[in-house]
Amino acid sequence: MTLAEAAPQRVVLDASFVLRFVLHTQSAQPHPEGLKLLQNAEFLVPALWNTEVANALVQAERRSLATPAKVGLALTAINALNPSVDAHLVDVNRTLEIARAYGLSAYDAVYFELALRRKAAIATYDDAMIQAAPSAGIRLYPPAASVSPRSRAGKPNKSSKAPKATNASPKKK
């Protein structure tokens, strides 16, 4: 399957995916057509995405990986994506459930919850999310076969007893 054939209609953008395109500080470069092929997709992000992006940009400056001018250009490109920021309040119980089930950080679990609830793919280069997405029933973009993951020592194995997409909506109290 080519990237063009795999382009989903609704995509949760992980900060790792977007930042790799706009900063070019990672050793493995993304597929050059990756963002272009998503031009007709609806982009979704959790509210914490803005903070994650801002933190990555300031850290790139502090580590001398990017100049303020490069960060400015990156921010312009990020803003041009115009993702819809999810207004859904984070359900701490649901976030913990997802984090435990898939061996994710609470931050990554928020992205999973959004993808499950909105029946969206996830665009990520995060190794833990790439590993966990198939067992959660979440489609990956780019497809996992086209991503060469970096190894992450010490990450827990993902549970096969994890809730699937059918449990996507948060529990009502």
Contact map, one row per residue, 1 for C-alpha under 8 A:
11101100000000000000000000000000000000000000000000000000000000000000000000000000000000000000000000000000000000000000000000000000000000000000000000000000000000000000000000000
11111100000000000000000000000000000000000000000000000000000000000000000000000000000000000000000000000000000000000000000000000000000000000000000000000000000000000000000000000
11111110000000000000000000000000010010000000000000000000000000000000000000000000000000000000000000000000000000000000000000000000000000000000011000000000000000000000000000000
01111110000000000000000000000000000010000000000000000000000000000000000000000000000000000000000000000000000000000000000000000000000000000000000000000000000000000000000000000
11111110000000000000000000000000000000000000000000000000000000000000000000000000000000000000000000000000000000000000000000000000000000000000000000000000000000000000000000000
11111111000000000000000000000000000000000000000000000000000000000000000000000000000000000000000000000000000000000000000000000000000000000000111000000000000000000000000000000
00111111100000000000000000000000000011001000000000000000000000000000000000000000000000000000000000000000000000000000000000000000000000000000110000000000000000000000000000000
00000111111000000000000000000000000001001000000000000000000000000000000000000000000000000000000000000000000000000000000110000000000000000000100000000000000000000000000000000
00000011111000000000000000000000000001011100000000000000000000000000000000000000000000000000000000000000000000000000000100000000000000000000000000000000000000000000000000000
00000001111100000000000000000000000000001111000000000000000000000000000000000000000000000000000000000000000000000000001110000000000000000000000000000000000000000000000000000
00000001111110000000000000000000000000001111000000000000000000000000000000000000000000000000000000000000000000000010000111100000000000000000000000000000000000000000000000000
00000000011111000000000000000000000000000011100000000000000000000000000000000000000000000000000000000000000000100110000111100000000000000000000000000000000000000000000000000
00000000001111101100000000000000000000000011100000000000000000000000000000000000000000000000000000000000000000000000000001110000000000000000000000000000000000000000000000000
00000000000111111100000000000000000000000000100010000000000000000000000000000000000000000000000000000000000000100000000001111000000000000000000000000000000000000000000000000
00000000000011111110000000000000000000000000000010011000000000000000000000000000000000000000000000000000000000000000000000010000000000000000000000000000000000000000000000000
00000000000001111111000000000000000000000000000000000000000000000000000000000000000000000000000000000000000000000000000000011100000000000000000000000000000000000000000000000
00000000000011111111100000000000000000000000000000000000000000000000000000000000000000000000000000000000000000000000000000111100000000000000000000000000000000000000000000000
00000000000011111111110000000000000000000000000000000000000000000000000000000100000000000000000000000000000000000000000000000000000000000000000000000000000000000000000000000
00000000000000111111111100000000000000000000000000001001000000000000000001000000000000000000000000000000000000000000000000000000000000000000000000000000000000000000000000000
00000000000000011111111111001100000000000000000000000000000000000000000000000000000000000000000000000000000000000000000000000000000000000000000000000000000000000000000000000
00000000000000001111111100001100001000000000000000000000000000000000000000000000000000000000000000000000000000000000000000000000000000000000000000000000000000000000000000000
00000000000000000111111100000000000000000000000000000000000000000000000011001100000000000000000000000000000000000000000000000000000000000000000000000000000000000000000000000
00000000000000000011111110000000000000000000000000000000000000000100011001000000000000000000000000000000000000000000000000000000000000000000000000000000000000000000000000000
00000000000000000011111111001000000000000000000000000000000000000000000000000000000000000000000000000000000000000000000000000000000000000000000000000000000000000000000000000
00000000000000000001001111100000000000000000000000000000000000001000000000000000000000000000000000000000000000000000000000000000000000000000000000000000000000000000000000000
00000000000000000001000111111000000000000000000000000000000000000000000000000000000000000000000000000000000000000000000000000000000000000000000000000000000000000000000000000
00000000000000000000000011111000000000000000000000000000000000000000000000000000000000000000000000000000000000000000000000000000000000000000000000000000000000000000000000000
00000000000000000000000001111100000000000000000000000000000000000000000000000000000000000000000000000000000000000000000000000000000000000000000000010000000000000000000000000
00000000000000000001100101111110000000000000000000000000000000000000000000000000000000000000000000000000000000000000000000000000000000000000000000000000000000000000000000000
00000000000000000001100000011111010000000000000000000000000000000000000000000000000000000000000000000000000000000000000000000000000000000000000000000000000000000000000000000
00000000000000000000000000001111110000000000000000000000000000000000000000000000000000000000000000000000000000000000000000000000000000000000000000000000000000000000000000000
00000000000000000000000000000111111000000000000000000000000000000000000000000000000000000000000000000000000000000000000000000000000000000000000000000000000000000000000000000
00000000000000000000000000000011111110000000000000000000000000000000000000000000000000000000000000000000000000000000000000000000000000000000000000000000000000000000000000000
00100000000000000000000000000111111111000000000000000000000000000000000000000000000000000000000000000000000000000000000000000000000000000000010000000000000000000000000000000
00000000000000000000100000000001111111100000000000000000000000000000000000000000000000000000000000000000000000000000000000000000000000000000000000000000000000000000000000000
00000000000000000000000000000000111111100000000000000000000000000000000000000000000000000000000000000000000000000000000000000000000000000000000000000000000000000000000000000
00110010000000000000000000000000111111110000000000000000000000000000000000000000000000000000000000000000000000000000000000000000000000000000000000000000000000000000000000000
00000011100000000000000000000000011111111000000000000000000000000000000000000000000000000000000000000000000000000000000000000000000000000000000000000000000000000000000000000
00000000000000000000000000000000001111111000000000000000000000000000000000000000000000000000000000000000000000000000000000000000000000000000000000000000000000000000000000000
00000000100000000000000000000000000011111100000000000000000000000000000000000000000000000000000000000000000000000000000000000000000000000000000000000000000000000000000000000
00000011111000000000000000000000000001111110000000000000000000000000000000000000000000000000000000000000000000000000000000000000000000000000000000000000000000000000000000000
00000000111000000000000000000000000000011111000000000000000000000000000000000000001100000000000000000000000000000000000000000000000000000000000000000000000000000000000000000
00000000011110000000000000000000000000001111100000000000000000000000000000000000111100000000000000000000000000000000000000000000000000000000000000000000000000000000000000000
00000000011110000000000000000000000000000111110000000000000000000000000000000000001111000000000000000000000000000000000000000000000000000000000000000000000000000000000000000
00000000000111000000000000000000000000000011111110000000000000000000000000000000001111000000000000000000000000100100000000000000000000000000000000000000000000000000000000000
00000000000000000000000000000000000000000001111110000000000000000000000000000000000011100000000000000000000001100100000000000000000000000000000000000000000000000000000000000
00000000000000000000000000000000000000000000111111100000000000000000000000000000000011100000000000000000000000000000000000000000000000000000000000000000000000000000000000000
00000000000000000000000000000000000000000000111111110000000000000000000000000000000000000000000000000000001000000000000000000000000000000000000000000000000000000000000000000
00000000000001100000000000000000000000000000111111111000000000000000000000000000000000000000000000000000000000000000000000000000000000000000000000000000000000000000000000000
00000000000000000000000000000000000000000000001111111100000000000000000000000000000000000000000000000000000000000000000000000000000000000000000000000000000000000000000000000
00000000000000000000000000000000000000000000001111111110000000000000000000000000000000000000000000000000000000000000000000000000000000000000000000000000000000000000000000000
00000000000000100000000000000000000000000000000111111111000000000000000000000000000000000000000000000000000000000000000000000000000000000000000000000000000000000000000000000
00000000000000100010000000000000000000000000000011111111100000000000000000000000000000000000000000000000000000000000000000000000000000000000000000000000000000000000000000000
00000000000000000000000000000000000000000000000001111111110000000000000000000000000000000000000000000000000000000000000000000000000000000000000000000000000000000000000000000
00000000000000000000000000000000000000000000000000111111111000000000000000000000000000000000000000000000000000000000000000000000000000000000000000000000000000000000000000000
00000000000000000010000000000000000000000000000000011111111100000000000000000000000000000000000000000000000000000000000000000000000000000000000000000000000000000000000000000
00000000000000000000000000000000000000000000000000001111111110000000001000000000000000000000000000000000000000000000000000000000000000000000000000000000000000000000000000000
00000000000000000000000000000000000000000000000000000111111111000000000000000000000000000000000000000000000000000000000000000000000000000000000000000000000000000000000000000
00000000000000000000000000000000000000000000000000000011111111100000000000000000000000000000000000000000000000000000000000000000000000000000000000000000000000000000000000000
00000000000000000000000000000000000000000000000000000001111111111100000000000000000000000000000000000000000000000000000000000000000000000000000000000000000000000000000000000
00000000000000000000000000000000000000000000000000000000111111111111001000000000000000000000000000000000000000000000000000000000000000000000000000000000000000000000000000000
00000000000000000000000000000000000000000000000000000000011111111000000000000000000000000000000000000000000000000000000000000000000000000000000000000000000000000000000000000
00000000000000000000000000000000000000000000000000000000001111111100000000000000000000000000000000000000000000000000000000000000000000000000000000000000000000000000000000000
00000000000000000000000000000000000000000000000000000000000111111110000000000000000000000000000000000000000000000000000000000000000000000000000000000000000000000000000000000
00000000000000000000000010000000000000000000000000000000000111111110000000000000000000000000000000000000000000000000000000000000000000000000000000000000000000000000000000000
00000000000000000000001000000000000000000000000000000000000110111111111000000000000000000000000000000000000000000000000000000000000000000000000000000000000000000000000000000
00000000000000000000000000000000000000000000000000000000000010011111111000000000000000000000000000000000000000000000000000000000000000000000000000000000000000000000000000000
00000000000000000000000000000000000000000000000000000000000010000111111100000000000000000000000000000000000000000000000000000000000000000000000000000000000000000000000000000
00000000000000000000000000000000000000000000000000000000000000000111111110000000000000000000000000000000000000000000000000000000000000000000000000000000000000000000000000000
00000000000000000000001000000000000000000000000000000000000000000111111111000000000000000000000000000000000000000000000000000000000000000000000000000000000000000000000000000
00000000000000000000001000000000000000000000000000000000100010000111111111100000000000000000000000000000000000000000000000000000000000000000000000000000000000000000000000000
00000000000000000000000000000000000000000000000000000000000000000001111111110000000000000000000000000000000000000000000000000000000000000000000000000000000000000000000000000
00000000000000000000010000000000000000000000000000000000000000000000111111111000000000000000000000000000000000000000000000000000000000000000000000000000000000000000000000000
00000000000000000010011000000000000000000000000000000000000000000000011111111100000000000000000000000000000000000000000000000000000000000000000000000000000000000000000000000
00000000000000000000000000000000000000000000000000000000000000000000001111111110000000000000000000000000000000000000000000000000000000000000000000000000000000000000000000000
00000000000000000000000000000000000000000000000000000000000000000000000111111111000000000000000000000000000000000000000000000000000000000000000000000000000000000000000000000
00000000000000000000010000000000000000000000000000000000000000000000000011111111100000000000000000000000000000000000000000000000000000000000000000000000000000000000000000000
00000000000000000100010000000000000000000000000000000000000000000000000001111111110000000000000000000000000000000000000000000000000000000000000000000000000000000000000000000
00000000000000000000000000000000000000000000000000000000000000000000000000111111110000000000000000000000000000000000000000000000000000000000000000000000000000000000000000000
00000000000000000000000000000000000000000000000000000000000000000000000000011111110000000000000000000000000000000000000000000000000000000000000000000000000000000000000000000
00000000000000000000000000000000000000000010000000000000000000000000000000001111111000000000000000000000000000000000000000000000000000000000000000000000000000000000000000000
00000000000000000000000000000000000000000010000000000000000000000000000000000111111100000000000000000000000000000000000000000000000000000000000000000000000000000000000000000
00000000000000000000000000000000000000000111100000000000000000000000000000000000111110000000000000000000000000000000000000000000000000000000000000000000000000000000000000000
00000000000000000000000000000000000000000111100000000000000000000000000000000000011111000000000000000000000000000000000000000000000000000000000000000000000000000000000000000
00000000000000000000000000000000000000000001111000000000000000000000000000000000001111100000000000000000000000000000000000000000000000000000000000000000000000000000000000000
00000000000000000000000000000000000000000001111000000000000000000000000000000000000111110000000000000000000000000100000000000000000000000000000000000000000000000000000000000
00000000000000000000000000000000000000000000011000000000000000000000000000000000000011111000000000000000000000000000000000000000000000000000000000000000000000000000000000000
00000000000000000000000000000000000000000000000000000000000000000000000000000000000001111100000000000000000000000000000000000000000000000000000000000000000000000000000000000
00000000000000000000000000000000000000000000000000000000000000000000000000000000000000111110000000000000000000000000000000000000000000000000000000000000000000000000000000000
00000000000000000000000000000000000000000000000000000000000000000000000000000000000000011111001000000000000001000000000000000000000000000000000000000000000000000000000000000
00000000000000000000000000000000000000000000000000000000000000000000000000000000000000001111111000000000000000000000000000000000000000000000000000000000000000000000000001000
00000000000000000000000000000000000000000000000000000000000000000000000000000000000000000111111100000000000000000000000000000000000000000000000000000000000000000000000000000
00000000000000000000000000000000000000000000000000000000000000000000000000000000000000000011111110000000000000000000000000000000000000000000000000000000000000000000000000000
00000000000000000000000000000000000000000000000000000000000000000000000000000000000000000011111111000000000000001000000000000000000000000000000000000000000000000000000001100
00000000000000000000000000000000000000000000000000000000000000000000000000000000000000000111111111100000010011001000000000000000000000000000000000000000000000000000000000000
00000000000000000000000000000000000000000000000000000000000000000000000000000000000000000001111111110000010010000000000000000000000000000000000000000000000000000000000000000
00000000000000000000000000000000000000000000000000000000000000000000000000000000000000000000111111111000000000000000000000000000000000000000000000000000000000000000000000000
00000000000000000000000000000000000000000000000000000000000000000000000000000000000000000000011111111101000010011000000000000000000000000000000000000000000000000110000000000
00000000000000000000000000000000000000000000000000000000000000000000000000000000000000000000001111111111110110000000000000000000000000000000000000000000000000000000000000000
00000000000000000000000000000000000000000000000000000000000000000000000000000000000000000000000111111111000000000000000000000000000000000000000000000000000000000000000000000
00000000000000000000000000000000000000000000000000000000000000000000000000000000000000000000000011111111000000000000000000000000000000000000000000000000000001101110000000000
00000000000000000000000000000000000000000000000000000000000000000000000000000000000000000000000001111111000000000000000000000000000100010000000000000000000011100100000000000
00000000000000000000000000000000000000000000000000000000000000000000000000000000000000000000000000111111100000000000000000000001000100000000000000000000001111100000000000000
00000000000000000000000000000000000000000000000000000000000000000000000000000000000000000000000001111111111110000000000000000001100000000000000000000000000000000000000000000
00000000000000000000000000000000000000000000000000000000000000000000000000000000000000000000000000100011111110000000000000000000000000000000000000000000000000000000000000000
00000000000000000000000000000000000000000000000000000000000000000000000000000000000000000000001100100001111111000000000000000000000000000000000000000000000000000000000000000
00000000000000000000000000000000000000000000000100000000000000000000000000000000000000000000000000000001111111100000000000000000000000000000000000000000000000000000000000000
00000000000000000000000000000000000000000000000000000000000000000000000000000000000000000000000000100001111111110000000000000000100000000000000000000000000000000000000000000
00000000000000000000000000000000000000000000000000000000000000000000000000000000000000000000001101100001111111111000000000000000000000000000000000000000000000000000000000000
00000000000000000000000000000000000000000000010000000000000000000000000000000000000000000100001000000000011111111100000000000000000000000000000000000000000000000000000000000
00000000000101000000000000000000000000000000110000000000000000000000000000000000000000000000000000000000001111111110000001000000000000000000000000000000000000000000000000000
00000000000000000000000000000000000000000000000000000000000000000000000000000000000000000000000001000000000111111111000001000000000010000100000000000000000000000000000000000
00000000000000000000000000000000000000000000000000000000000000000000000000000000000000000000011001000000000011111111100000000000000000000000000000000000000000000000000100000
00000000000100000000000000000000000000000000110000000000000000000000000000000000000001000000000000000000000001111111110100000000000000000000000000000000000000000000000000000
00000000001100000000000000000000000000000000000000000000000000000000000000000000000000000000000000000000000000111111111111000000000000000100000000000000000000000000000000000
00000000000000000000000000000000000000000000000000000000000000000000000000000000000000000000000000000000000000011111111100000000000000000100000000000000000000000000100110000
00000000000000000000000000000000000000000000000000000000000000000000000000000000000000000000000000000000000000001111111100000000000000000000000000000000000000000000100110000
00000000000000000000000000000000000000000000000000000000000000000000000000000000000000000000000000000000000000000111111100000000000000000000000000000000000000000000000000000
00000000010000000000000000000000000000000000000000000000000000000000000000000000000000000000000000000000000000000011111110000000000000000100000000000000000000000000100000000
00000001111100000000000000000000000000000000000000000000000000000000000000000000000000000000000000000000000000000111111111000000000000000110000000000000000000000000000000000
00000001011100000000000000000000000000000000000000000000000000000000000000000000000000000000000000000000000000000010001111100000000000000111100000000000000000000000000000000
00000000001111000000000000000000000000000000000000000000000000000000000000000000000000000000000000000000000000110010000111110000000000000111100000000000000000000000000000000
00000000001111001000000000000000000000000000000000000000000000000000000000000000000000000000000000000000000000000000000011111000000000000001110000000000000000000000000000000
00000000000011111000000000000000000000000000000000000000000000000000000000000000000000000000000000000000000000000000000001111100110000000001110000000000000000000000000000000
00000000000001011000000000000000000000000000000000000000000000000000000000000000000000000000000000000000000000000000000000111110110000000000000000101000000000000000000000000
00000000000000011000000000000000000000000000000000000000000000000000000000000000000000000000000000000000000000000000000000011111110000000000000000000000000000000000000000000
00000000000000000000000000000000000000000000000000000000000000000000000000000000000000000000000000000000000000000000000000001111111000000000000000001111000000000000000000000
00000000000000000000000000000000000000000000000000000000000000000000000000000000000000000000000000000011000000000000000000000111111100000000000000000001001000000000000000000
00000000000000000000000000000000000000000000000000000000000000000000000000000000000000000000000000000001000100000000000000011111111110000000000000000000000000000000000000000
00000000000000000000000000000000000000000000000000000000000000000000000000000000000000000000000000000000000000000000000000011111111111000001000100000000000000000000000000000
00000000000000000000000000000000000000000000000000000000000000000000000000000000000000000000000000000000000000000000000000000011111111000000000000000000000001000000000000000
00000000000000000000000000000000000000000000000000000000000000000000000000000000000000000000000000000110000000000000000000000001111111110000000000000000000001000000000000000
00000000000000000000000000000000000000000000000000000000000000000000000000000000000000000000000000000000000000010000000000000000111111111111000000000000000000000000000000000
00000000000000000000000000000000000000000000000000000000000000000000000000000000000000000000000000000000000000000000000000000000011111111111000000000000000000000000000000000
00000000000000000000000000000000000000000000000000000000000000000000000000000000000000000000000000000000000000000000000000000000000111111100000000000000000000010101000000000
00000000000000000000000000000000000000000000000000000000000000000000000000000000000000000000000000000100000000000000000000000000000111111100000000000000000000000111100000000
00000000000000000000000000000000000000000000000000000000000000000000000000000000000000000000000000000000000000000000000000000000000011111110000000000000000000000001100000000
00000000000000000000000000000000000000000000000000000000000000000000000000000000000000000000000000000000000000010011001111000000000011111111000000000000000000000000100000000
00000000000000000000000000000000000000000000000000000000000000000000000000000000000000000000000000000000000000000000000111000000000011001111101000000000000000000000000000000
00000000000000000000000000000000000000000000000000000000000000000000000000000000000000000000000000000000000000000000000011110000010011000111111100000000000000000000000000000
00000111000000000000000000000000000000000000000000000000000000000000000000000000000000000000000000000000000000000000000011110000000000000011111100000000000000000000000000000
00100110000000000000000000000000010000000000000000000000000000000000000000000000000000000000000000000000000000000000000000110000000000000001111101100000000000000000000000000
00100100000000000000000000000000000000000000000000000000000000000000000000000000000000000000000000000000000000000000000000000000000000000011111111100000000000000000000000000
00000000000000000000000000000000000000000000000000000000000000000000000000000000000000000000000000000000000000000000000000000000010000000001111111110000000000000000000000000
00000000000000000000000000000000000000000000000000000000000000000000000000000000000000000000000000000000000000000000000000000000000000000000001111110000000000000000000000000
00000000000000000000000000000000000000000000000000000000000000000000000000000000000000000000000000000000000000000000000000000000000000000000011111110000000000000000000000000
00000000000000000000000000000000000000000000000000000000000000000000000000000000000000000000000000000000000000000000000000001000000000000000011111111000000000000000000000000
00000000000000000000000000010000000000000000000000000000000000000000000000000000000000000000000000000000000000000000000000000000000000000000000111111100000000000000000000000
00000000000000000000000000000000000000000000000000000000000000000000000000000000000000000000000000000000000000000000000000001010000000000000000000111110000000000000000000000
00000000000000000000000000000000000000000000000000000000000000000000000000000000000000000000000000000000000000000000000000000010000000000000000000011111000000000000000000000
00000000000000000000000000000000000000000000000000000000000000000000000000000000000000000000000000000000000000000000000000000010000000000000000000001111100000000000000000000
00000000000000000000000000000000000000000000000000000000000000000000000000000000000000000000000000000000000000000000000000000011000000000000000000000111111000000000000000000
00000000000000000000000000000000000000000000000000000000000000000000000000000000000000000000000000000000000000000000000000000000000000000000000000000011111000000000000000000
00000000000000000000000000000000000000000000000000000000000000000000000000000000000000000000000000000000000000000000000000000000000000000000000000000001111100000000000000000
00000000000000000000000000000000000000000000000000000000000000000000000000000000000000000000000000000010000000000000000000000001000000000000000000000001111110000000000000000
00000000000000000000000000000000000000000000000000000000000000000000000000000000000000000000000000000010000000000000000000000000000000000000000000000000011111000000000000000
00000000000000000000000000000000000000000000000000000000000000000000000000000000000000000000000000000110000000000000000000000000000000000000000000000000001111100000000000000
00000000000000000000000000000000000000000000000000000000000000000000000000000000000000000000000000001110000000000000000000000000001100000000000000000000000111110000000000000
00000000000000000000000000000000000000000000000000000000000000000000000000000000000000000000000000001110000000000000000000000000000000000000000000000000000011111100000000000
00000000000000000000000000000000000000000000000000000000000000000000000000000000000000000000000000000000000000000000000000000000000000100000000000000000000001111100000000000
00000000000000000000000000000000000000000000000000000000000000000000000000000000000000000000000000001000000000000000000000000000000000000000000000000000000000111110000000000
00000000000000000000000000000000000000000000000000000000000000000000000000000000000000000000000001001100000000000000000000000000000000110000000000000000000000111111000000000
00000000000000000000000000000000000000000000000000000000000000000000000000000000000000000000000001001000000000000000000000000000000000010000000000000000000000001111111000000
00000000000000000000000000000000000000000000000000000000000000000000000000000000000000000000000000000000000000000000000000000000000000111000000000000000000000000111111100000
00000000000000000000000000000000000000000000000000000000000000000000000000000000000000000000000000000000000000000001101000000000000000011100000000000000000000000011111100000
00000000000000000000000000000000000000000000000000000000000000000000000000000000000000000000000000000000000000000000000000000000000000000000000000000000000000000011111100000
00000000000000000000000000000000000000000000000000000000000000000000000000000000000000000000000000000000000000000000000000000000000000000000000000000000000000000011111111000
00000000000000000000000000000000000000000000000000000000000000000000000000000000000000000000000000000000000000001001100000000000000000000000000000000000000000000001111111000
00000000000000000000000000000000000000000000000000000000000000000000000000000000000000000000000000000000000000000001100000000000000000000000000000000000000000000000001111100
00000000000000000000000000000000000000000000000000000000000000000000000000000000000000000010010000000000000000000000000000000000000000000000000000000000000000000000001111110
00000000000000000000000000000000000000000000000000000000000000000000000000000000000000000000010000000000000000000000000000000000000000000000000000000000000000000000000011111
00000000000000000000000000000000000000000000000000000000000000000000000000000000000000000000000000000000000000000000000000000000000000000000000000000000000000000000000001111
00000000000000000000000000000000000000000000000000000000000000000000000000000000000000000000000000000000000000000000000000000000000000000000000000000000000000000000000000111
